[in-house]
Amino acid sequence: MSAPKVQLTDDEWRQKLSPEEFAVLRRAGTERPFTGEYTDTETEGVYQCRACGAELFRSSEKFESHCGWPSFFDPADSDAVILRPDDSLGMRRVEVVCANCHSHLGHVFEGEGYPTPTDQRYCINSISLRLVPAGG
């Protein structure tokens, strides 16, 4: 995996992010289900990385998965995110990180039967995102 374009020390990230944001984005934490700001949001716009501002997802790829976190079936750009194996917590998963700053966003799952064009569910922590509404 190539080096991130945005590289800050932990202290610099702590100055930039709230403790909750730091725990998820920089320490691969997970927010509690059904508590995130964007879980049920239907606002049209672009979802950026809360850490660095890179465009990650668009509302047109967001869908209701009833899993407790915002779900997308595809990133805005295939190079916007990096997928890497995550065998933590005794599970085999695929972690999704921002390609620009390597912040943790969530995980991607396949073959769950959602009626989406990709049969993928990018399960992303709201706290990892910032929504920029369309036209604003």
Salt bridges, closest charged atoms under 4 A:
ASP10 OD2 - ARG27 NH2 2.42
ASP11 OD1 - ARG14 NH1 3.89
GLU21 OE2 - ARG50 NH1 3.41
GLU37 OE1 - ARG50 NH2 3.46
GLU55 OE2 - ARG58 NH2 2.89
GLU64 OE2 - HIS66 ND1 3.57
ASP86 OD2 - ARG93 NH2 3.32
ASP86 OD2 - HIS107 NE2 2.67
ASP87 OD1 - ARG92 NE 3.12
GLU95 OE1 - ARG84 NE 2.80
GLU95 OE2 - HIS104 ND1 2.63
GLU112 OE1 - ARG121 NE 2.67
